[in-house]
């Protein structure tokens, strides 16, 4: 009999909650552990690997293009500068293209 991934996540969450309760005797901590483990197992569904990569690529795209910082300071008489580099359009294009490819692969896999 083949279980769905949701049932697997629920079983692992309940087991982790029971183990946490017997180790700590705190129902709040046990509930938190059960919830976190259930969510973690649901996120790590192996059938959705292309969608996970898609979200990682989108996050990289947002972080790389939106965050530019330049910290200038002086620590014990030693001046320092800490700044991010400006990313070119080619990297942005390939990240967007890779994101679209992951969506296409996910669609074809789940079809």
Order of alpha helices (4+ residues) and beta strands (2+ residues): alpha-alpha-alpha-beta-beta-alpha
